[in-house]
Amino acid sequence: MSLPVLICDDSALARKQMARSLPDNWNVEITFATHGGEGLEAIKKGLGSVVFLDLNMPVMDGYEVLEAVCKQDLNAMVIVVSGDIQPEAREKVMGFGALDFIKKPVSKEKIADILKQYGVINEADLLPDLAPPAAPEPSVVEAELAEDDITAYTGPKIELSNDARDAYQEVANVAMGQAADLLARLLNVFVLLPIPTVNLLEVSELTMALEAAESTDTISAVCQGYIGAGIAGEALILFHDSSFKDMAGLMNFKGELNEQAEVEVMMDIANILIGAFLKGFAEQLDMSFSQGHPVVLGQHCQISELVNENQARWKQTLAIEINYVIENHNIHCDLLMLFTEDSITTLNNKLTYLLN
């Protein structure tokens, strides 16, 4: 009899990678869920004796699913698979009864080792005479990713399909988790992670997007260019001015918190978040980036002022936006990775490699 296995992740790319990482010839029936709410319903229906669960999802996140499984005493062995690799994230999920915690991107060997370690599979569970199965038909809505779904850059007008956006979002999710983990370990905090947003934006749209996130706070900003293997862009850190006091305290900064001191604090955070994100992003695409020197774009200004002064450098761009918030502290900063339109073709080719 086939073992019901549930893969719960809001990213189609992540679901596909997870299905491909299961042991060959494992006698299972796979169900896909696109968010925690779907996942919990599938578990209640008996479709997830073994569950591979993401943490950062819409509707209901992985923590909420685990808590519900625990409180309702549902029959499910849950293995968390997440880009959020902070020590506290692991502690939280294990406290909710997760079997184990695997960081993204997953590997076939790691999955097999964990399944064997906990007695989930043994030789009797495999079907040795069968060829490795094709990707299973999902019993919950699943968007398959194909090379043709990613639109290459062929001129001034760039298009971004939903599947391409999903792939960019998942790669960014893993890189975001690595940056947050480094920050969390250095400051001994827990970083609340959002779902990254990915869009193609004109300068006017970028202005509106930034202003929507600004609220009433003034911001200070640092920009750092990067380039590598046909991909170029700028990383933009927007640091909310109300965050400086708490951040300086966490960093054990001594002395008067004047403008020069704020620049030092901002530069340190920018180096951590930008460097770790680019490293995690590049590793997944099997490449590396060279980074320029960070530059202060403005201090204690409005978003509109910042964009008006720099709009010549930002035309149509692929923008990945991540909002970092530190739990129990008044610390909020936004990271925007702005890729040039000329980089889209190379990025798409790199993502196609991940999909195949």
VOBA-1610 file (N, C-alpha, C; in pm, whole numbers, padded with zeros to 5 digits, always signed):
BEGIN
Met+00084-00120+00000Met+00000+00000+00000Met+00088+00125+00000Ser+00056+00223-00082Ser+00134+00344-00092Ser+00123+00428+00035Leu+00234+00491+00073Leu+00236+00578+00189Leu+00196+00718+00146Pro+00097+00781+00211Pro+00058+00918+00174Pro+00162+01020+00221Val+00219+01095+00126Val+00320+01196+00154Val+00267+01331+00108Leu+00279+01432+00194Leu+00233+01566+00163Leu+00353+01660+00152Ile+00358+01737+00044Ile+00459+01842+00027Ile+00385+01975+00031Cys+00411+02054+00134Cys+00339+02179+00157Cys+00435+02297+00146Asp+00422+02372+00038Asp+00510+02487+00013Asp+00439+02581-00084Asp+00449+02711-00062Asp+00382+02804-00152Asp+00456+02822-00283Ser+00578+02771-00294Ser+00656+02784-00417Ser+00644+02658-00502Ala+00602+02675-00628Ala+00594+02561-00720Ala+00732+02502-00745Leu+00835+02590-00754Leu+00971+02540-00772Leu+01014+02454-00655Ala+00986+02499-00533Ala+01024+02423-00414Ala+00950+02289-00408Arg+00822+02289-00444Arg+00746+02162-00444Arg+00805+02063-00543Lys+00841+02116-00660Lys+00897+02030-00763Lys+01033+01975-00720Gln+01117+02062-00663Gln+01248+02017-00616Gln+01234+01914-00506Met+01138+01934-00416Met+01118+01840-00306Met+01074+01704-00359Ala+00981+01702-00454Ala+00934+01575-00511Ala+01048+01501-00579Arg+01135+01574-00647Arg+01249+01510-00714Arg+01352+01458-00616Ser+01352+01510-00493Ser+01452+01470-00394Ser+01411+01349-00312Leu+01288+01302-00330Leu+01244+01182-00258Leu+01318+01059-00312Pro+01335+00957-00229Pro+01408+00837-00275Pro+01343+00775-00399Asp+01427+00731-00491Asp+01376+00664-00610Asp+01300+00538-00571Asn+01189+00516-00639Asn+01109+00394-00620Asn+01047+00382-00482Trp+01037+00493-00410Trp+00966+00491-00282Trp+00818+00479-00311Asn+00754+00384-00248Asn+00614+00354-00276Asn+00524+00453-00202Val+00503+00569-00265Val+00427+00675-00201Val+00323+00733-00296Glu+00223+00796-00237Glu+00127+00875-00312Glu+00140+01020-00265Ile+00182+01109-00355Ile+00216+01246-00317Ile+00099+01341-00339Thr+00076+01424-00238Thr-00019+01534-00247Thr+00057+01664-00230Phe+00020+01768-00306Phe+00083+01899-00294Phe-00015+01997-00231Ala+00035+02083-00146Ala-00044+02192-00089Ala+00031+02323-00110Thr-00041+02427-00147Thr+00022+02554-00183Thr+00030+02653-00068His-00029+02621+00045His-00014+02702+00166His-00055+02617+00286Gly-00030+02671+00405Gly-00053+02593+00526Gly-00197+02551+00547Gly-00292+02635+00505Gly-00433+02599+00520Gly-00467+02475+00440Glu-00422+02470+00315Glu-00444+02350+00233Glu-00374+02230+00294Gly-00253+02254+00346Gly-00176+02145+00403Gly-00245+02083+00523Leu-00298+02168+00612Leu-00366+02116+00730Leu-00490+02036+00692Glu-00565+02083+00594Glu-00683+02008+00549Glu-00643+01873+00490Ala-00532+01870+00417Ala-00485+01744+00359Ala-00445+01646+00468Ile-00380+01696+00572Ile-00340+01609+00684Ile-00464+01551+00752Lys-00565+01635+00772Lys-00689+01587+00835Lys-00758+01479+00752Lys-00738+01483+00621Lys-00798+01383+00532Lys-00713+01258+00520Gly-00602+01252+00592Gly-00516+01133+00588Gly-00422+01131+00470Leu-00396+01248+00409Leu-00311+01253+00289Leu-00166+01287+00322Gly-00133+01291+00453Gly+00002+01329+00491Gly+00053+01252+00611Ser+00075+01121+00594Ser+00140+01047+00702Ser+00281+01100+00725Val+00347+01137+00613Val+00476+01207+00618Val+00455+01342+00550Val+00496+01450+00618Val+00474+01586+00565Val+00607+01658+00555Phe+00632+01716+00439Phe+00746+01806+00420Phe+00690+01947+00417Leu+00722+02027+00518Leu+00651+02151+00546Leu+00743+02272+00541Asp+00706+02370+00458Asp+00775+02499+00455Asp+00726+02584+00573Leu+00801+02690+00608Leu+00761+02777+00718Leu+00695+02906+00670Asn+00759+02977+00578Asn+00706+03107+00533Asn+00607+03087+00420Met+00478+03092+00454Met+00371+03072+00356Met+00255+03165+00386Pro+00174+03196+00285Pro+00053+03277+00309Pro-00058+03193+00372Val-00165+03259+00412Val-00285+03199+00470Val-00256+03140+00609Met-00170+03040+00614Met-00128+02978+00739Met+00017+02936+00723Asp+00104+02983+00811Asp+00245+02947+00794Asp+00275+02813+00858Gly+00400+02769+00844Gly+00437+02637+00892Gly+00427+02624+01043Tyr+00459+02730+01115Tyr+00447+02726+01261Tyr+00303+02700+01303Glu+00211+02766+01237Glu+00069+02749+01270Glu+00022+02608+01236Val+00070+02553+01126Val+00034+02415+01090Val+00085+02319+01196Leu+00210+02334+01235Leu+00268+02246+01336Leu+00192+02255+01468Glu+00157+02377+01507Glu+00084+02395+01631Glu-00052+02326+01624Ala-00119+02335+01509Ala-00250+02270+01493Ala-00236+02119+01495Val-00135+02067+01429Val-00111+01922+01428Val-00089+01871+01570Cys-00011+01948+01647Cys+00018+01910+01785Cys-00107+01915+01873Lys-00180+02028+01867Lys-00297+02045+01953Lys-00408+01947+01919Gln-00424+01917+01789Gln-00531+01828+01746Gln-00487+01682+01741Asp-00362+01659+01779Asp-00307+01522+01784Asp-00330+01448+01652Leu-00295+01514+01542Leu-00312+01455+01409Leu-00199+01358+01379Asn-00231+01257+01303Asn-00134+01153+01270Asn-00047+01196+01152Ala+00065+01261+01183Ala+00154+01309+01077Ala+00295+01323+01132Met+00391+01269+01059Met+00532+01291+01089Met+00578+01408+01004Val+00609+01521+01068Val+00636+01645+00996Val+00786+01674+00993Ile+00839+01691+00873Ile+00978+01732+00853Ile+00974+01872+00793Val+01029+01969+00864Val+01030+02107+00817Val+01141+02125+00715Val+01107+02188+00604Val+01204+02218+00498Val+01194+02368+00472Ser+01296+02444+00513Ser+01280+02589+00512Ser+01409+02662+00477Gly+01391+02782+00422Gly+01504+02870+00400Gly+01538+02950+00523Asp+01449+02953+00621Asp+01474+03024+00747Asp+01552+02931+00839Ile+01684+02949+00844Ile+01770+02855+00916Ile+01821+02914+01047Gln+01753+03015+01100Gln+01793+03072+01228Gln+01782+02967+01339Pro+01874+02969+01435Pro+01866+02871+01546Pro+01731+02870+01615Glu+01672+02990+01636Glu+01544+02996+01705Glu+01431+02936+01622Ala+01442+02945+01489Ala+01340+02883+01403Ala+01342+02732+01423Arg+01461+02676+01428Arg+01472+02531+01450Arg+01416+02493+01588Glu+01451+02571+01690Glu+01401+02542+01824Glu+01249+02547+01830Lys+01191+02645+01763Lys+01045+02659+01765Lys+00977+02538+01702Val+01024+02497+01584Val+00955+02386+01515Val+00975+02254+01588Met+01093+02236+01647Met+01115+02112+01722Met+01027+02112+01848Gly+01006+02231+01905Gly+00919+02241+02021Gly+00774+02209+01989Phe+00736+02232+01863Phe+00600+02199+01818Phe+00588+02053+01773Gly+00696+01978+01783Gly+00688+01835+01753Gly+00733+01794+01615Ala+00805+01881+01544Ala+00857+01841+01413Ala+00958+01728+01429Leu+00960+01638+01332Leu+01053+01526+01336Leu+01196+01573+01316Asp+01215+01664+01221Asp+01349+01718+01194Asp+01334+01846+01114Phe+01449+01909+01089Phe+01454+02038+01021Phe+01560+02030+00912Ile+01522+02060+00787Ile+01615+02056+00674Ile+01620+02194+00612Lys+01739+02243+00583Lys+01748+02374+00519Lys+01740+02359+00368Lys+01682+02460+00305Lys+01676+02466+00160Lys+01808+02520+00106Pro+01844+02486-00018Pro+01779+02389-00106Pro+01806+02245-00059Val+01710+02157-00080Val+01719+02020-00030Val+01811+01937-00118Ser+01861+01829-00060Ser+01941+01734-00136Ser+01881+01594-00120Lys+01893+01515-00222Lys+01839+01378-00221Lys+01901+01296-00108Glu+02032+01315-00089Glu+02104+01238+00013Glu+02055+01273+00153Lys+02036+01401+00179Lys+01991+01443+00312Lys+01852+01391+00342Ile+01763+01396+00244Ile+01627+01345+00263Ile+01631+01196+00295Ala+01708+01121+00218Ala+01716+00976+00239Ala+01772+00944+00377Asp+01876+01018+00419Asp+01937+00993+00549Asp+01838+01014+00663Ile+01760+01122+00654Ile+01664+01152+00761Ile+01551+01049+00764Leu+01503+01011+00647Leu+01395+00912+00642Leu+01441+00777+00699Lys+01565+00739+00671Lys+01619+00614+00726Lys+01645+00627+00875Gln+01696+00744+00917Gln+01729+00767+01058Gln+01607+00748+01148Tyr+01492+00794+01102Tyr+01371+00785+01184Tyr+01284+00664+01149Gly+01339+00574+01069Gly+01265+00452+01036Gly+01146+00473+00947Val+01144+00584+00874Val+01030+00611+00785Val+01037+00522+00663Ile+01157+00493+00617Ile+01173+00401+00503Ile+01274+00293+00537Asn+01260+00180+00473Asn+01359+00073+00472Asn+01350+00005+00337Glu+01429-00094+00315Glu+01433-00158+00184Glu+01298-00213+00140Ala+01216-00253+00238Ala+01085-00309+00203Ala+00991-00204+00146Asp+01022-00076+00173Asp+00934+00031+00125Asp+00964+00069-00020Leu+01074+00022-00073Leu+01114+00059-00208Leu+01066-00043-00310Leu+01055-00001-00433Leu+01012-00087-00542Leu+01129-00103-00638Pro+01221-00197-00612Pro+01348-00203-00684Pro+01337-00231-00832Asp+01231-00292-00876Asp+01221-00329-01017Asp+01158-00221-01103Leu+01119-00111-01041Leu+01053-00006-01117Leu+01151+00107-01146Ala+01136+00169-01261Ala+01217+00286-01294Ala+01170+00402-01207Pro+01257+00498-01183Pro+01214+00614-01104Pro+01089+00677-01163Pro+00989+00702-01082Pro+00861+00753-01134Pro+00874+00894-01189Ala+00788+00923-01283Ala+00781+01061-01334Ala+00722+01149-01227Ala+00735+01278-01245Ala+00677+01371-01148Ala+00528+01340-01132Pro+00482+01320-01008Pro+00344+01277-00986Pro+00243+01386-01019Glu+00123+01340-01055Glu+00013+01433-01075Glu-00036+01480-00939Pro-00038+01610-00913Pro-00080+01660-00783Pro-00229+01642-00761Ser-00264+01612-00635Ser-00406+01602-00602Ser-00458+01732-00542Val-00367+01830-00523Val-00405+01966-00488Val-00345+02054-00596Val-00409+02169-00624Val-00368+02252-00738Val-00217+02274-00738Glu-00155+02245-00853Glu-00009+02254-00865Glu+00027+02313-01000Ala+00107+02418-01001Ala+00153+02479-01126Ala+00288+02420-01162Glu+00294+02344-01270Glu+00420+02287-01315Glu+00506+02397-01377Leu+00634+02386-01356Leu+00727+02483-01411Leu+00794+02425-01534Ala+00800+02501-01639Ala+00864+02456-01762Ala+00951+02567-01817Glu+01048+02530-01898Glu+01141+02627-01952Glu+01069+02735-02031Asp+00965+02698-02103Asp+00893+02794-02185Asp+00818+02898-02103Asp+00797+02870-01972Asp+00722+02963-01889Asp+00803+03086-01852Ile+00936+03080-01869Ile+01021+03193-01833Ile+01048+03273-01959Thr+01009+03398-01957Thr+01020+03482-02075Thr+01157+03547-02081Ala+01230+03526-02189Ala+01363+03583-02204Ala+01352+03729-02245Tyr+01457+03805-02216Tyr+01461+03946-02252Tyr+01503+03960-02398Thr+01420+04018-02481Thr+01448+04032-02624Thr+01443+04177-02669Gly+01424+04269-02579Gly+01416+04409-02617Gly+01372+04493-02499Pro+01331+04616-02525Pro+01294+04706-02416Pro+01182+04655-02326Lys+01086+04582-02384Lys+00972+04534-02305Lys+01003+04397-02247Ile+00997+04387-02116Ile+01023+04261-02048Ile+00893+04211-01986Glu+00869+04081-01997Glu+00753+04020-01934Glu+00801+03922-01828Leu+00721+03906-01726Leu+00755+03813-01618Leu+00634+03726-01589Ser+00642+03598-01625Ser+00529+03509-01603Ser+00516+03477-01455Asn+00402+03423-01416Asn+00381+03385-01277Asn+00479+03278-01233Asp+00510+03184-01322Asp+00602+03077-01286Asp+00744+03128-01271Ala+00783+03224-01357Ala+00915+03285-01344Ala+00923+03362-01212Arg+00818+03436-01180Arg+00816+03510-01053Arg+00828+03415-00935Asp+00761+03302-00942Asp+00768+03203-00835Asp+00910+03151-00818Ala+00979+03125-00929Ala+01116+03074-00922Ala+01210+03177-00861Tyr+01200+03302-00904Tyr+01281+03407-00845Tyr+01252+03420-00695Gln+01125+03411-00660Gln+01085+03426-00521Gln+01145+03315-00433Glu+01148+03194-00484Glu+01201+03083-00404Glu+01352+03095-00386Val+01424+03132-00492Val+01569+03151-00479Val+01597+03264-00380Ala+01518+03372-00388Ala+01534+03484-00295Ala+01501+03441-00152Asn+01403+03354-00136Asn+01362+03306-00004Asn+01478+03236+00067Val+01549+03150-00007Val+01662+03079+00051Val+01774+03176+00087Ala+01805+03269-00004Ala+01910+03368+00022Ala+01873+03458+00139Met+01746+03498+00147Met+01697+03579+00258Met+01716+03508+00391Gly+01688+03380+00394Gly+01703+03303+00517Gly+01847+03297+00564Gln+01941+03287+00469Gln+02083+03283+00506Gln+02128+03417+00564Ala+02080+03527+00504Ala+02115+03660+00556Ala+02056+03680+00696Ala+01932+03639+00715Ala+01868+03653+00846Ala+01938+03568+00951Asp+01982+03449+00913Asp+02053+03362+01007Asp+02182+03428+01054Leu+02256+03488+00962Leu+02380+03555+01000Leu+02352+03671+01095Leu+02251+03751+01063Leu+02216+03865+01148Leu+02169+03817+01286Ala+02089+03711+01287Ala+02036+03659+01414Ala+02148+03608+01504Arg+02246+03540+01445Arg+02357+03486+01524Arg+02448+03597+01576Leu+02471+03699+01496Leu+02559+03808+01537Leu+02497+03892+01649Leu+02366+03914+01642Leu+02299+04001+01737Leu+02222+03925+01844Asn+02217+03793+01835Asn+02143+03710+01930Asn+01996+03750+01935Val+01935+03754+01817Val+01794+03793+01804Val+01723+03694+01711Phe+01591+03714+01697Phe+01515+03637+01600Phe+01458+03733+01496Val+01486+03705+01369Val+01443+03791+01260Val+01314+03737+01200Leu+01210+03819+01198Leu+01084+03779+01138Leu+01095+03794+00986Leu+01070+03685+00916Leu+01092+03685+00771Leu+00960+03688+00696Pro+00951+03771+00594Pro+00831+03778+00510Pro+00844+03685+00391Ile+00745+03684+00305Ile+00756+03621+00174Ile+00811+03727+00079Pro+00924+03703+00013Pro+00979+03806-00077Pro+00880+03841-00188Thr+00883+03965-00232Thr+00801+04006-00346Thr+00892+04029-00465Val+00845+03988-00582Val+00924+03999-00705Val+00839+04068-00811Asn+00891+04174-00871Asn+00817+04247-00972Asn+00911+04312-01073Leu+00859+04335-01193Leu+00927+04419-01290Leu+00870+04559-01275Leu+00956+04657-01251Leu+00908+04791-01219Leu+00975+04897-01304Glu+00897+04997-01343Glu+00951+05120-01396Glu+00984+05211-01277Val+01057+05319-01303Val+01094+05410-01195Val+00971+05461-01122Ser+00866+05498-01195Ser+00745+05550-01131Ser+00680+05444-01042Glu+00682+05319-01088Glu+00624+05210-01008Glu+00710+05181-00886Leu+00841+05191-00903Leu+00931+05170-00790Leu+00905+05275-00683Thr+00885+05397-00725Thr+00855+05505-00631Thr+00728+05475-00553Met+00624+05433-00623Met+00496+05403-00556Met+00510+05284-00461Ala+00585+05184-00503Ala+00603+05065-00419Ala+00678+05100-00291Leu+00781+05183-00303Leu+00857+05221-00186Leu+00777+05311-00094Glu+00702+05405-00153Glu+00623+05496-00071Glu+00513+05422+00004Ala+00461+05316-00055Ala+00357+05236+00012Ala+00412+05169+00137Ala+00542+05135+00134Ala+00603+05066+00247Ala+00660+05162+00351Glu+00663+05290+00317Glu+00734+05387+00401Glu+00658+05426+00527Ser+00528+05427+00524Ser+00441+05479+00630Ser+00480+05625+00657Thr+00494+05663+00783Thr+00526+05803+00814Thr+00672+05821+00856Asp+00750+05716+00855Asp+00887+05722+00901Asp+00978+05777+00793Thr+01077+05854+00834Thr+01182+05892+00739Thr+01284+05779+00735Ile+01362+05778+00628Ile+01454+05667+00608Ile+01594+05718+00575Ser+01691+05629+00594Ser+01827+05650+00546Ser+01858+05531+00457Ala+01940+05552+00355Ala+01958+05448+00253Ala+02104+05430+00214Val+02138+05305+00188Val+02270+05267+00138Val+02251+05186+00012Cys+02335+05211-00088Cys+02330+05138-00214Cys+02464+05072-00239Gln+02462+04950-00292Gln+02585+04879-00325Gln+02566+04804-00457Gly+02652+04831-00553Gly+02644+04764-00681Gly+02707+04626-00676Tyr+02664+04539-00770Tyr+02722+04405-00780Tyr+02718+04361-00927Ile+02810+04271-00961Ile+02817+04223-01099Ile+02880+04084-01101Gly+02838+04002-01197Gly+02897+03870-01210Gly+02831+03789-01320Ala+02909+03737-01413Ala+02863+03642-01514Ala+02738+03689-01588Gly+02740+03812-01638Gly+02628+03861-01717Gly+02512+03914-01636Ile+02527+03924-01506Ile+02422+03974-01418Ile+02476+04093-01341Ala+02400+04202-01339Ala+02443+04321-01268Ala+02323+04388-01203Gly+02350+04466-01102Gly+02241+04537-01037Gly+02290+04614-00917Glu+02196+04659-00838Glu+02226+04734-00717Glu+02140+04682-00603Ala+02201+04671-00487Ala+02128+04638-00366Ala+02101+04766-00290Leu+01979+04785-00249Leu+01938+04907-00181Leu+01882+04871-00043Ile+01946+04924+00061Ile+01898+04906+00198Ile+01830+05034+00244Leu+01704+05023+00282Leu+01630+05136+00339Leu+01616+05112+00489Phe+01679+05197+00565Phe+01681+05179+00710Phe+01589+05281+00775His+01485+05236+00841His+01390+05327+00904His+01459+05399+01020Asp+01450+05532+01022Asp+01525+05611+01119Asp+01490+05577+01264Ser+01367+05535+01288Ser+01327+05499+01424Ser+01399+05374+01474Ser+01468+05304+01385Ser+01536+05179+01422Ser+01677+05200+01476Phe+01734+05316+01455Phe+01875+05335+01487Phe+01908+05310+01634Lys+01826+05360+01723Lys+01855+05348+01866Lys+01862+05203+01910Asp+01761+05123+01875Asp+01760+04982+01913Asp+01874+04905+01847Met+01900+04934+01719Met+02005+04864+01649Met+02142+04893+01709Ala+02167+05020+01743Ala+02294+05056+01805Ala+02311+04984+01939Gly+02200+04970+02013Gly+02206+04899+02140Gly+02241+04753+02122Leu+02180+04687+02024Leu+02210+04546+01998Leu+02354+04526+01954Met+02409+04625+01884Met+02546+04615+01835Met+02648+04665+01937Asn+02600+04695+02059Asn+02687+04742+02167Asn+02767+04866+02126Phe+02700+04951+02051Phe+02767+05074+02006Phe+02780+05172+02122Lys+02901+05223+02143Lys+02928+05315+02252Lys+02942+05457+02197Gly+02901+05553+02274Gly+02919+05691+02234Gly+02791+05754+02184Glu+02803+05879+02140Glu+02688+05955+02094Glu+02640+05903+01959Leu+02507+05889+01946Leu+02450+05837+01822Leu+02422+05956+01728Asn+02530+06013+01673Asn+02514+06122+01578Asn+02503+06067+01437Glu+02502+06156+01337Glu+02483+06110+01199Glu+02596+06019+01153Gln+02719+06049+01192Gln+02831+05965+01152Gln+02819+05826+01216Ala+02777+05822+01341Ala+02758+05693+01408Ala+02646+05614+01341Glu+02540+05683+01300Glu+02430+05615+01231Glu+02478+05555+01099Val+02565+05626+01029Val+02621+05573+00904Val+02699+05444+00932Glu+02776+05441+01040Glu+02853+05321+01074Glu+02760+05204+01103Val+02654+05229+01181Val+02557+05123+01211Val+02492+05073+01083Met+02450+05166+00999Met+02382+05132+00874Met+02474+05053+00781Met+02600+05093+00772Met+02696+05023+00686Met+02719+04880+00734Asp+02728+04863+00865Asp+02748+04728+00920Asp+02631+04636+00886Ile+02508+04687+00903Ile+02390+04606+00872Ile+02381+04580+00723Ala+02413+04680+00641Ala+02409+04663+00496Ala+02508+04555+00452Asn+02629+04558+00508Asn+02729+04458+00472Asn+02682+04317+00505Ile+02617+04303+00620Ile+02568+04170+00660Ile+02457+04123+00566Leu+02354+04205+00550Leu+02235+04162+00475Leu+02264+04148+00325Ile+02334+04247+00267Ile+02362+04242+00124Ile+02460+04131+00092Gly+02569+04123+00168Gly+02671+04021+00141Gly+02616+03880+00154Ala+02543+03853+00262Ala+02490+03718+00283Ala+02383+03684+00180Phe+02299+03783+00145Phe+02196+03756+00044Phe+02260+03723-00091Leu+02356+03805-00134Leu+02420+03780-00264Leu+02492+03646-00266Lys+02555+03609-00155Lys+02623+03480-00148Lys+02524+03366-00162Gly+02412+03373-00088Gly+02312+03266-00097Gly+02245+03261-00232Phe+02219+03377-00292Phe+02157+03385-00425Phe+02251+03326-00529Ala+02379+03365-00524Ala+02477+03320-00623Ala+02504+03170-00613Glu+02511+03118-00492Glu+02539+02974-00475Glu+02433+02889-00541Gln+02308+02930-00533Gln+02200+02852-00594Gln+02208+02855-00746Leu+02265+02963-00802Leu+02276+02977-00947Leu+02414+02936-00997Asp+02497+02880-00907Asp+02630+02832-00941Asp+02715+02942-01004Met+02726+03054-00935Met+02804+03167-00984Met+02854+03246-00864Ser+02917+03359-00889Ser+02961+03446-00781Ser+02946+03592-00824Phe+02936+03680-00727Phe+02923+03824-00753Phe+03043+03898-00698Ser+03084+04002-00769Ser+03178+04100-00716Ser+03097+04220-00670Gln+03129+04272-00552Gln+03052+04382-00496Gln+03134+04511-00497Gly+03067+04622-00528Gly+03130+04753-00522Gly+03130+04805-00380His+03178+04927-00362His+03178+04989-00230His+03039+05044-00200Pro+02990+05025-00078Pro+02859+05081-00044Pro+02862+05234-00042Val+02751+05293-00082Val+02741+05438-00091Val+02615+05483-00017Val+02627+05587+00065Val+02510+05643+00133Val+02433+05729+00033Leu+02307+05695+00010Leu+02224+05770-00084Leu+02149+05884-00018Gly+02123+05871+00110Gly+02051+05977+00179Gly+02032+05943+00325Gln+02017+06044+00408Gln+01990+06026+00550Gln+01870+06111+00590His+01782+06048+00668His+01666+06116+00726His+01584+06187+00618Cys+01553+06115+00511Cys+01478+06176+00401Cys+01352+06096+00372Gln+01267+06153+00287Gln+01148+06084+00241Gln+01184+05997+00120Ile+01105+05893+00098Ile+01127+05805-00016Ile+01127+05883-00147Ser+01033+05976-00159Ser+01022+06051-00284Ser+01150+06130-00313Glu+01211+06186-00210Glu+01337+06259-00229Glu+01446+06164-00278Leu+01452+06048-00215Leu+01556+05950-00250Leu+01544+05908-00396Val+01423+05874-00439Val+01403+05826-00575Val+01426+05938-00676Asn+01377+06059-00647Asn+01394+06170-00741Asn+01541+06199-00767Glu+01624+06184-00664Glu+01766+06212-00678Glu+01841+06101-00750Asn+01782+05982-00757Asn+01854+05868-00813Asn+01781+05800-00929Gln+01675+05862-00980Gln+01594+05793-01080Gln+01669+05766-01209Ala+01773+05843-01239Ala+01848+05819-01362Ala+01916+05683-01362Arg+01947+05632-01245Arg+02018+05504-01235Arg+01921+05385-01231Trp+01793+05411-01205Trp+01694+05303-01196Trp+01590+05321-01304Lys+01599+05242-01409Lys+01497+05246-01514Lys+01410+05121-01493Gln+01377+05051-01600Gln+01302+04926-01578Gln+01394+04826-01510Thr+01344+04763-01406Thr+01430+04676-01326Thr+01350+04558-01271Leu+01420+04446-01253Leu+01363+04333-01179Leu+01392+04360-01032Ala+01288+04376-00953Ala+01304+04414-00813Ala+01258+04301-00721Ile+01347+04262-00631Ile+01314+04166-00526Ile+01316+04243-00394Glu+01203+04245-00325Glu+01191+04324-00202Glu+01171+04233-00082Ile+01250+04261+00023Ile+01243+04184+00147Ile+01238+04281+00264Asn+01144+04262+00353Asn+01131+04347+00473Asn+01179+04268+00594Tyr+01287+04314+00655Tyr+01341+04249+00774Tyr+01291+04321+00899Val+01236+04244+00993Val+01191+04297+01122Val+01250+04209+01231Ile+01307+04271+01334Ile+01364+04194+01445Ile+01262+04186+01558Glu+01234+04066+01599Glu+01132+04040+01701Glu+01166+04111+01832Asn+01063+04174+01891Asn+01073+04241+02021Asn+01164+04364+02020His+01192+04417+01902His+01272+04539+01891His+01210+04629+01784Asn+01229+04758+01800Asn+01180+04854+01701Asn+01284+04869+01591Ile+01302+04761+01517Ile+01402+04759+01410Ile+01335+04708+01283His+01343+04789+01178His+01277+04756+01053His+01361+04811+00939Cys+01403+04722+00848Cys+01474+04769+00730Cys+01429+04690+00608Asp+01436+04753+00493Asp+01393+04693+00367Asp+01515+04672+00278Leu+01525+04553+00221Leu+01630+04523+00124Leu+01566+04508-00013Leu+01615+04587-00109Leu+01569+04573-00247Leu+01687+04533-00334Met+01672+04421-00404Met+01771+04378-00502Met+01718+04419-00639Leu+01788+04513-00703Leu+01743+04569-00829Leu+01835+04520-00941Phe+01784+04428-01024Phe+01862+04372-01135Phe+01830+04448-01264Thr+01934+04476-01343Thr+01912+04547-01468Thr+01836+04459-01567Glu+01766+04525-01662Glu+01692+04448-01762Glu+01784+04362-01848Asp+01909+04406-01865Asp+02004+04328-01945Asp+02044+04197-01876Ser+02014+04187-01747Ser+02049+04066-01671Ser+01945+03956-01682Ile+01825+03990-01731Ile+01712+03897-01726Ile+01739+03768-01802Thr+01798+03779-01922Thr+01823+03658-02001Thr+01913+03561-01927Thr+02022+03611-01870Thr+02114+03524-01796Thr+02047+03466-01673Leu+01972+03549-01601Leu+01901+03499-01483Leu+01802+03389-01521Asn+01729+03410-01630Asn+01633+03309-01673Asn+01702+03178-01710Asn+01817+03187-01777Asn+01892+03067-01813Asn+01938+02993-01687Lys+01981+03067-01586Lys+02023+03006-01461Lys+01905+02936-01392Leu+01789+03002-01394Leu+01672+02941-01331Leu+01625+02818-01406Thr+01638+02821-01538Thr+01599+02704-01618Thr+01680+02582-01576Tyr+01807+02602-01544Tyr+01891+02492-01497Tyr+01835+02433-01367Leu+01786+02520-01278Leu+01728+02471-01153Leu+01601+02391-01179Leu+01524+02430-01280Leu+01395+02366-01305Leu+01409+02229-01368Asn+01520+02204-01436Asn+01536+02077-01508Asn+01606+01972-01425
//
